[in-house]
Amino acid sequence: MPLLKNLPIADILARYPGESASAIGRSYGCSKRPILRILKEHEVQLVPPQDHARRRTIPLPDVEIADRYQKGETISQLAVSFDVSDAVIKKRLQQQSEKLRRRGPGRTYTLNEEFFDVIETEDQAFYWLTLASAGPVQVIGFAVRT
């Protein structure tokens, strides 16, 4: 972390009205505190953080992003393609009410979600009883047919 006396005061004073203390600090590898200290020592009127233009709106083709996402491109691939962060792409998709896919690979194994709907074989009974005896299980509307 640079020492306070090594920071270029003239540059900081010139940059401050247009840039936030945090942004200036990042450019010198320090936090905003030494920057604010310099500004106060030089009696610079501080601007409230919300008045800085911290967030910029990036013009992006939202419809194209949604189409490419629906066709299988990942958020990371789209972010690289449009030169923005993953968070920007994800936010744009959410703003368009796009249902986001799960991260990572899909299911490794297939799952028969109807396996226990009707217990007709010994295997089904064995697995159901094994799972049921493993701990508290709430079963609603269950009937055993013989």
Secondary structure as a PSIPRED ss2 file (coil, helix, strand):
# PSIPRED VFORMAT (PSIPRED V4.0)

   1 M C   1.000  0.000  0.000
   2 P C   1.000  0.000  0.000
   3 L C   1.000  0.000  0.000
   4 L H   0.000  1.000  0.000
   5 K H   0.000  1.000  0.000
   6 N H   0.000  1.000  0.000
   7 L C   1.000  0.000  0.000
   8 P C   1.000  0.000  0.000
   9 I H   0.000  1.000  0.000
  10 A H   0.000  1.000  0.000
  11 D H   0.000  1.000  0.000
  12 I H   0.000  1.000  0.000
  13 L H   0.000  1.000  0.000
  14 A H   0.000  1.000  0.000
  15 R H   0.000  1.000  0.000
  16 Y C   1.000  0.000  0.000
  17 P C   1.000  0.000  0.000
  18 G C   1.000  0.000  0.000
  19 E C   1.000  0.000  0.000
  20 S C   1.000  0.000  0.000
  21 A H   0.000  1.000  0.000
  22 S H   0.000  1.000  0.000
  23 A H   0.000  1.000  0.000
  24 I H   0.000  1.000  0.000
  25 G H   0.000  1.000  0.000
  26 R H   0.000  1.000  0.000
  27 S H   0.000  1.000  0.000
  28 Y C   1.000  0.000  0.000
  29 G C   1.000  0.000  0.000
  30 C C   1.000  0.000  0.000
  31 S C   1.000  0.000  0.000
  32 K H   0.000  1.000  0.000
  33 R H   0.000  1.000  0.000
  34 P H   0.000  1.000  0.000
  35 I H   0.000  1.000  0.000
  36 L H   0.000  1.000  0.000
  37 R H   0.000  1.000  0.000
  38 I H   0.000  1.000  0.000
  39 L H   0.000  1.000  0.000
  40 K H   0.000  1.000  0.000
  41 E H   0.000  1.000  0.000
  42 H C   1.000  0.000  0.000
  43 E C   1.000  0.000  0.000
  44 V C   1.000  0.000  0.000
  45 Q C   1.000  0.000  0.000
  46 L C   1.000  0.000  0.000
  47 V C   1.000  0.000  0.000
  48 P C   1.000  0.000  0.000
  49 P H   0.000  1.000  0.000
  50 Q H   0.000  1.000  0.000
  51 D H   0.000  1.000  0.000
  52 H C   1.000  0.000  0.000
  53 A C   1.000  0.000  0.000
  54 R C   1.000  0.000  0.000
  55 R C   1.000  0.000  0.000
  56 R C   1.000  0.000  0.000
  57 T C   1.000  0.000  0.000
  58 I C   1.000  0.000  0.000
  59 P C   1.000  0.000  0.000
  60 L C   1.000  0.000  0.000
  61 P C   1.000  0.000  0.000
  62 D H   0.000  1.000  0.000
  63 V H   0.000  1.000  0.000
  64 E H   0.000  1.000  0.000
  65 I H   0.000  1.000  0.000
  66 A H   0.000  1.000  0.000
  67 D H   0.000  1.000  0.000
  68 R H   0.000  1.000  0.000
  69 Y H   0.000  1.000  0.000
  70 Q H   0.000  1.000  0.000
  71 K C   1.000  0.000  0.000
  72 G C   1.000  0.000  0.000
  73 E C   1.000  0.000  0.000
  74 T C   1.000  0.000  0.000
  75 I H   0.000  1.000  0.000
  76 S H   0.000  1.000  0.000
  77 Q H   0.000  1.000  0.000
  78 L H   0.000  1.000  0.000
  79 A H   0.000  1.000  0.000
  80 V H   0.000  1.000  0.000
  81 S H   0.000  1.000  0.000
  82 F H   0.000  1.000  0.000
  83 D C   1.000  0.000  0.000
  84 V C   1.000  0.000  0.000
  85 S C   1.000  0.000  0.000
  86 D H   0.000  1.000  0.000
  87 A H   0.000  1.000  0.000
  88 V H   0.000  1.000  0.000
  89 I H   0.000  1.000  0.000
  90 K H   0.000  1.000  0.000
  91 K H   0.000  1.000  0.000
  92 R H   0.000  1.000  0.000
  93 L H   0.000  1.000  0.000
  94 Q H   0.000  1.000  0.000
  95 Q H   0.000  1.000  0.000
  96 Q C   1.000  0.000  0.000
  97 S C   1.000  0.000  0.000
  98 E C   1.000  0.000  0.000
  99 K C   1.000  0.000  0.000
 100 L C   1.000  0.000  0.000
 101 R C   1.000  0.000  0.000
 102 R C   1.000  0.000  0.000
 103 R C   1.000  0.000  0.000
 104 G C   1.000  0.000  0.000
 105 P C   1.000  0.000  0.000
 106 G C   1.000  0.000  0.000
 107 R C   1.000  0.000  0.000
 108 T C   1.000  0.000  0.000
 109 Y C   1.000  0.000  0.000
 110 T C   1.000  0.000  0.000
 111 L C   1.000  0.000  0.000
 112 N C   1.000  0.000  0.000
 113 E C   1.000  0.000  0.000
 114 E C   1.000  0.000  0.000
 115 F C   1.000  0.000  0.000
 116 F C   1.000  0.000  0.000
 117 D C   1.000  0.000  0.000
 118 V C   1.000  0.000  0.000
 119 I C   1.000  0.000  0.000
 120 E C   1.000  0.000  0.000
 121 T C   1.000  0.000  0.000
 122 E H   0.000  1.000  0.000
 123 D H   0.000  1.000  0.000
 124 Q H   0.000  1.000  0.000
 125 A H   0.000  1.000  0.000
 126 F H   0.000  1.000  0.000
 127 Y H   0.000  1.000  0.000
 128 W H   0.000  1.000  0.000
 129 L H   0.000  1.000  0.000
 130 T H   0.000  1.000  0.000
 131 L H   0.000  1.000  0.000
 132 A H   0.000  1.000  0.000
 133 S H   0.000  1.000  0.000
 134 A C   1.000  0.000  0.000
 135 G C   1.000  0.000  0.000
 136 P C   1.000  0.000  0.000
 137 V C   1.000  0.000  0.000
 138 Q C   1.000  0.000  0.000
 139 V C   1.000  0.000  0.000
 140 I C   1.000  0.000  0.000
 141 G C   1.000  0.000  0.000
 142 F C   1.000  0.000  0.000
 143 A C   1.000  0.000  0.000
 144 V C   1.000  0.000  0.000
 145 R C   1.000  0.000  0.000
 146 T C   1.000  0.000  0.000
